[in-house]
Amino acid sequence: MSDEFSKRFFDYVDERKNLYIDRLAEAVAIPSVSSDLENHLVDINTMIAWTKGHIERLGGLTELVTNPAGTENRPLPPILCGSFVSNPHKKTVCVYGHLDVQPAAKDDGWDSNPFILTERDGKLYGRGSTDDKGPALSWLWVVEAHRELGVELPVNIKILYEGMEESGSEGIFEIIQRESAPGKFLNDVDFFCISDNYWLGKNKPCLTYGLRGIAYFQLSVRCCEQDLHSGVLGGTVYEAMTDLIQLMATLVDSSGRILVDGIMDDVKPVTSKEEALYNSIEFDVEEYKEENKIKSVSDKLLHNDKKSLLMARWRYPTLSLHGIEGAFSGSGAKTVIPSRVIGKFSLRLVPDQDPEKIARLVKTHVEQEFAKLGSPNRMELEYFHGAKAWLSSPNHPNYQAAAAAIKTVYGMEPDYTREGGSIPITSTMEDSTGMNVLLLPIGACDDMAHSQNEKYNVKNLMNGIKVLGLYLHELGKIKGPKPSDCRCVPLTLEELSIPGAFMKGFRCKCEI
């Protein structure tokens, strides 16, 4: 990639700012709300067709893959597969994004209509602007720029866009596994890139190399067949609420310490190299308290230094109590003894914790604690779902390519961050193909995805297009055969210690 191309590319992008905003406005105007298929399935399909049309106008090939999770009575939107393949011998990157959005309405507390993109002070307000229509569609404007500038794409691009991400990504996991087989759509992909998360702050770009997993539980206690009057029957029955609260209190203490035996046994120890990554991260504890509306209530966090706080958010497991169902929660007073109450809680998991093992440990713990109560009530623990943590390496060429692009655009090295949330599709991609997944966030930490007044900074939109374009050229510089079709010597023991590397070790060493 020459300096001349960078200048031409940057000038081209800058000249089309209004065009990109207009296109994003068209996309935001389509209310592709996946949680309400009865009313919005047609809108999701419209959004997919809109995107498909842009890919085809740019010379790309497209295919709408039937969603395997759909039924005749409950049809689901298809998965959109697109490709810009100029040379099968070039390396190939697959970009993933989603075209559906969270529900939104003006009377939810928005300052403007959520489905009319509204610019205020350099910010583009609208549902889906940052999550994920803006970043996802930017890949198309990168392809368009290369086409109009007469510059061949340095790598092949494959596109995988879905319309159900905000409702559990139904069907996409089966598609990824199926399309990773020999001769299928994803089998020749060498790198994956996802732009569906956010910077740690407002000003400094970052690359995300780790996500926590999850194990979600529902704990129920029943004491009778129907609710009881506390004035008539109080003091005569073992109350379900009392049992539940005592059980929930045995899971975690007020300092955040998990009280379930064995939970910490498999937590991967911190290495000096990993710990060093936290030193240069731009993060202000006081701003964190302000932005998350903590300071107005309490000025004290569980950790008050940057490194400890970030590690607690990213690389150590947590257990959180989410709520109680079945209890009286309305306004006023109601002297009821609930017949059945349900407590909901989850653990965020880290390498090398296994959700199934965690579920067994929690089950043993709850049964032992319930036995101590001596209660005749019926207790049941349900394990709803789980996902393993995901961890990559900031030293992987895929990450280094993105870092080089960020440095050119922003004039600074990115922070290398992990996130406390879970994006299960990352692990599915790596496990199914053996290839590296990069999380390349474009939006800022205050974009308010899923919330009122979701926005996308104009600056992030413009610089994001530039970063994605240069990232392709940095990928094109990577030497060696295509990772997806070579078979190299096994990885070293140190390399194999990275989660997910075992399979990679028998696919390719030249990509590490």
N, C-alpha and C positions, 0 to 999 in steps of 0.2 A: 504494500500500500504506500503510495507516494504522498508527499506533502501537497503536491498539486491536486491529487484526487480529493484529499481531505478538504482543501479549500473550496474546490468546485462543489463538493457534496454539501458542505456546510452552507455555502451561499444558496444553493438550490433549495435546501430545507428552509432557510430563513425567509426566502422570497415567497414561500407557500404557507406561511403561518395561518393566514385567514382561511385558506382552502382546507387545511387540516382541522381547524376549529369547526368549519361548516360541516365537514364530513362526520366529525364526532357528534355534532348536534343532530344530524340525521339518525345516527345510531342510537343516541340517548332517547330520541323521540319514540323509539320502538319499545314498548313496555314488556320486555321479555322476562317476566316474573315466573320463575320455575316452580315456586311453592304453590302456585294457583293455576294448575294446568287446565282446569275447567274453563277458566276465563282467558288464559294467556298462552295456551299451547300454540294457537295460530300466530301470536306475536313472536314466540321463540322461533317458529319455523320461518317467519318473515325475516327475522334477524339473520338466521343462518343463510337464507336465500340471498339476502342483501350482500353478505360477506362473500358467498360463493360467486356472485356476479362480479365483484371486484377482482377476485382471484383470476377468473376466466378472462376478464378484460385485460389483465396484465400478462396473459399468455400462459397462465398456470393450468394444470390439469386438476380436476376436482372429482370427488366421489362422495355421495351421501350414503353412509353406512347405517343400515337399519339398527336401531337400538335393541339389543337382545333382551333387555329388561322390560320392554314394552309388551303389552298384550292387546287383544282386540278391544277389550273393555277399557283399557287404560293405555292408549298409545303414548309413546314418548318421542321427543324430537330426535332426529338422526344425528350421528356424529359426522362432522365435516372433515374430510381428508383432502388436502391440497398438496400440490408439489410443483416445484420449479427445479427441474433436474436437467442441467445442460450437459453433464458429462458423468456417466456412472462411475468413473474412476476417481472423481473428486470425493473429498470427504463430505459427509451429509450431516446437517444439523436439523433436528426436529423441534419445532417451537410449539408449545402447548398454550392454550388460553381458553377462556370460556366467555360465551356471549349472552348468558342469562344473568339476571340481576335479582337483588333482594326486593321485597315489596316496598312501596313508598307512596305517600300521599301528602298533599300540601298541609292538611290539618294534623299531620303527625308532628308538626313543629318545624317544617321547612320554611325558609324565608322566601322561596320562590317555587314555582311548579317543578317538581323533581324530574319530570320528563320533558322539560324545555331547558336546554343547556343555557345557562345564564352566566355571563362574565361579570365579575366584580373584583376590582383591585388585582388583576392578573390571575384570578382564580376562576376556573370553569366549574360551576355548580350544576350537578345533575346526577341522577341515579345511574350507576354504571360507568361514569366518566373515568374513574380510576380503577374500579373493580368490575370488570376487567377489560371494558371495551376500548378505552384509550390505549393501554399498553398492547393489547392483542392486535388491534388494527394497525398499530405503528409498523408492524412487520410488513404489511402490504405497502405502506408508503416508502419503506426502505427499498423494496423490490422495484417499485415504480421509479424511484430516483435513479437506480442503476440503469433501468431500461431507457429513461429519457436522456441520461447522460452518456449513453452508449458504452457503458462499462459492464463487462460480463460479471455475473455473480461469482465470487471467489470459491464458494462452496455451494453444494446443492441444498435446497431448503425444502423441508416437508412440514406441513401444517396439520395440527390435530386440534380442532376446536369442538367444544361440546356445549350443550344447552341445558345441562342439569347440575352444574357444579354447586350451585347454591342450595341444592336439595339432595346432596349426598352423592353426586356423580353417578347416578344409577346407569349401569351398562358399560361405562367407560373402562372399568377394570378388566372385564371380560374381553373387550375389544383390544386392549393393549396386549393382553396375553395371547390372544389369537393371532394378532397381526405381527407378533414378534417371531413367528415360525419362519423357517426357510422359505424364501420366495414371496413373503408377505410384505405389507407396506412398511413396517418398522424394522425389518430384518437387516437392512443396509444402513441404518442410522448409526452414526458414530458419536454424536453428542446430542444431548437434550438441553433445552433452555426454557425456563418458565419465568414469566414476569407477572406474578400474581401475589406478591407480598410487598413490603414497604421498607423504606429506610428506617434506621433507628432514630434519626433526628430529622430536622427540616432542611439542612444545608449540605450535609456530607453524604455522598453515595456510599453504598455498601454492597457486598456480595454475601449471600447467605449460604452456609455450608452445613447446617444442621437443623433438625426439627425434632421436637419431642414427640413421642408416641402417646397413646392414650389407652386407658382401660376404664370403662364406664359401668357403674353398678346401680341397682335399685334394691333397696332393703325395705321389706314390708313386715309389719306386725299387725295381727288381727286378734282382737279380744272378744268380739261378739258378732252377731249377724247384722245388727243395726246400731245406729248411734244411740247413746243413753243420756238421760238427764242426770247431771252431776249432783243435783240436790236430792234426788231420789235414790240413785245407785252409787254415788261417790262414796268411797271408803269400803265398798263391798266387792269390787272387782279389781283385777290386775289391769291397769290401764295401758292400752297399746302405746299411747304417746309417751308415757313415762319410760317404757321399755326402749322405744326407738331412740329417744334423746340420750339415754344412758349408753346405748350401743354406738350411736354416732360419735359420742364424746370419747370413745375408746380408740377412734381411728387416728385422730390428729390432735395436737395440743395448740394452744394459742400462739406459740412461737413458731408454728409451722412444722414442728417435728412429727414425722410419721411414726405412729405407735404400733404398726403391724410388724411383727417379727419377720425378718428375712427380706424385707423390701429392699434394703440397701445392699444386700449381699453381692449382686451382680452389676452394680454401678461401676462403669469404667473409670479407673483412676485418672486424675488430671496429670498430664505430662507438662514438663517445663516449656516445651514448644507451644503447646496449646495455651498455657497460662500467659505466655508472652503476647499472644494475639490481643489480649484485653487491654494491654498498656496504652496502645495508641488509639483506642476507640474513643470517638467524640461522644461524650454522654455526660449530662449534668443531672445530678440527683435531685436538686431543688426544682429544676424545670420538669423533671419526671413527676414530682408530686403535684406541681401546678397543673400540668396538662391532663393528669388523670383524676383531677378534682379530689385529691387526697388531703392536701394541705389545709383546706377549709374545715376539715373534721379532726384530723390528727396530723401532727407534724412528725410523727415517728414511724419509720419503716422497720421491717425485720432486719434489714441491712442498710447501713448508711454510707458505705464506701462503694465506689463504682464497680470494682471487680467483684466483690461479694454479691452485690445486688444483681448484676448481670448473670453471674453464674447461677444464682438462685432461680432466675427467670428461664435460663436456657439449658443448663447442663446438669442440673440435679432434679430428681423426681419431686413432685409435689402431690398432696392429696387435698382436694377442695370439696367442701360440703355445699351442694347447690340449692337444696330446698326440700320442703316437706309437702307432700300431696295428701289430701284427704282430711287435713286439719282445718279448723275454722280460720279463715283469713280475711273475712269481710270487715267492714267498719262496724263500730258499735260493740255490744257485748252479747255473747251467746254462750250459755253455760252448758256446753255439750261435752260428752266424752266420746271422741271419735271411735267408731267400731274398727276401722282399719286406717293406718297411716303408712305412707311410703316415703322413705328418705332416699334422696338421690345424691350420689357423690362420684367423683372420678379421680383417677391418678394420671398425671402426665409422666410419661416414662422416658428414660434415656438409655443410651447404649450401656450395657448389653442386656437390658431387661427384656424378658419375654412376657407378653401380655397373658398368655395362658398360664404361665407359672405364677404371675402376679394374682390372677383370678383364684388360683388354688390357695395361695397364702391368705388372701382376704377371706375366702370362705372358711378356712380353718380358724382364723382369728375371730370372725363374727360368731361362729358356732360355739367356740370356747367361751367367749364373753357372754353370750346369751345363756349358756348353761350356768354361769356363775350367778345370774339373776334369780334362778329358781322359779321362773315364771311359767305358768301353764299355757300362755298364749302361743299362737302359731307364728313362727318367724320364717321368712323365705328370703333368700338372697338371689337376685338375678344378675347375671353378667351380660350386659347388653351387647357391647362390641369392644374391640380392641385393635390397636395398630402399633407396630413396632416403631421405635425412633429411627430417624434417618440421619446419617452422617457421611459427609463427603470430605474431600481434602482441598484446602485452599491452594495447595501446590499443584493440583492437577492442571494440565495444559488448557482445559476448558475454562477454568477459573482465571488462569493467567492471561488468557486471551481477552476475557471481559475486563480484567483489571487494566490491561494496556489501553483498551478502548476508553475506559473511564478516565484514565490519566490524560489522554489526549483531549478529551472533551472538557473535563472539569479542571485539569491542571493539578490534580491531587490523587494520591493513592486511595482506594476505597477502604473502608473498614470491613473486616471480616466478622460477620455476626452469625449467631444462631438464633432460633426463635422458639418460644415456648409452646406455640400452637402446633397443630398436626396438619400436614398436607399428604394424605396417604398415597396420592398418585405418584409422588417422587419415588417411593420405595417400589411401587408396582413397576414403574419404568425401568429402574435399575435391576430389579430382580428378574424381570422378563427378558431384558435384552443384554444385561451385563455391561451396558454403557453408562458413562458418567452423566449425571443430571446437575445442571447449574441453576440456582435461583438468582435471577438478576432483577432486583427490584427497581422500579422506575419512579413510583410515587413516593411522597413524603409521609412522615409519621402522623401528620395531622390531617390526612385526607378524609378521615371519617367514613371509611368504607363500612357498609352495613348500617350506618347511622343517619341521622338527619343532616342535611346540608353536606352530603358527600361532594368532594371537589377534586379537581386535578389542576395543579398549577400549570399555567401556560409555559413557564420555563421548563418544567419537568417534561411536558409533552414534547417540546422542541428538542431539548437536550437528549431525551430518551430516544427519539428517532436517530439522532446522530450516534449515540452510543451503540445502538443495535446495528447500525450500518457498519461502523468500524469494527465491531466485534466479529462480524462475518469475515472481514479481511484479516483479522488476527488469527482466526481459525484457519484461514487459507494458508497461513505461514507454517503451520505445524508440520513437521517432517515425519517421514515414516509411512508405512502402509495404512490403509483404512483399518481402524480398530475393530470394525464389525466383521471383517473377514480374514484377519490374520490369526495365527496361532503361535504365540511366543513362549519363551521360557517362563516357568512359574515365578511368582512374586517371592520376595524375601519374607522371612518370618515377621519382620517389622511391618512390611507392607500388608501382609495378610491380617495383621491385627486391626486394620481399619474395617469397620462393619461393611459388608457387601463386597469386600475385595476378594473373597475366596473364589467366587464365580468369575470375577474379572481376571484372576490369575490364570485361569485356563482358557480365557478368550484372548487376552492381549496384555502384554507388558509395555509395549511401545507407547501406549497412551498415558502411562503413569509418569 
